[in-house]
């Protein structure tokens, strides 16, 4: 939302371009035939809040696991045991957060059609889904007793940790490389800021002195223009 100029700028852009809230986003694709509601500030705030809630929930799960480890609790190994309830509760919270995050990324993609930085959110989403599902997958394997073919000198937990770390290293390497390439690339001015700088839309936004969205976009335009001029002068000096 920062690249788009804030939530209010996104709402105004969606209202001007008749962009509706994509309630049929994955994983709840059954809502595709339903009528899409307009994008309002309250709905956008709720959609933006859910990924933050997921982060807080994952931190609480980590705190619970560390606490159980420090007090010397021995896990029962049953998938539906009481000491695994916090992992089971992560299913609905994760699905709802992924659903809201997909809606948010769909709206941001409409606001930034020519900016490659919008793909960073999708890469982060893919990494989160794969890493989270990997952990739950091994919890399911060990809890149901399906992971039994281990050497006698190794424990079941040690084998599962080794496999998880190997798979995570593979995923982080081959999916993280596009993320680093896009993140290190040159950020171009997005079309949303261009639309905000249009003379017909400047009257509805505060100027740069009031710290509004259009003022931010105009300052970004001046900064990018100055950067381009500096790069051109440097290139000419090198060519001489």
C-alpha angles and dihedrals in degrees: 000000000000092000089053093052100257137303096292091054090050091051092050092047092050091047093051094046096038094241112166131204108273099226091166093069120131134308092025095050091148088084093064094101091050122098113268116233122223120264110258131175093251094050092046090050091053092048091049092047097059097069088053090050089052090053091052090048092052090049090052090051089052090049091051093050092048091048093051089049094050094050090051097246115173113218115231093221093228114128093218096043121126092249089060098048093101090058092048091049089056090071098073093035092050094047093049092047093048089050092053092043091053090052091050093049091049090055093045090050090056090051094048106040096154101036118097092199089080089075091065090078093053092049091051090049092052092048092049094049094048095045094044094045090048092058093046090046093057091044087055093047095050095039095052094043095244093126098069106122097093129134115265092241092056129066124231093243092052092052092048092050092050092050092047093051093048092050092045092051090051093049095044091051101047098035097036094057094070088047092055092045093052093042092052094047126101114276113228126203109272124231092243092066089047091054091048090052092054112116092237092057101039092080092063094053132063120251126252093269091064093050094241129155096261091050090053091050092048091050089049089051092053091047093050091046091052091048091051091050091050092050092049092050091049091049092050092051091051093048090053 
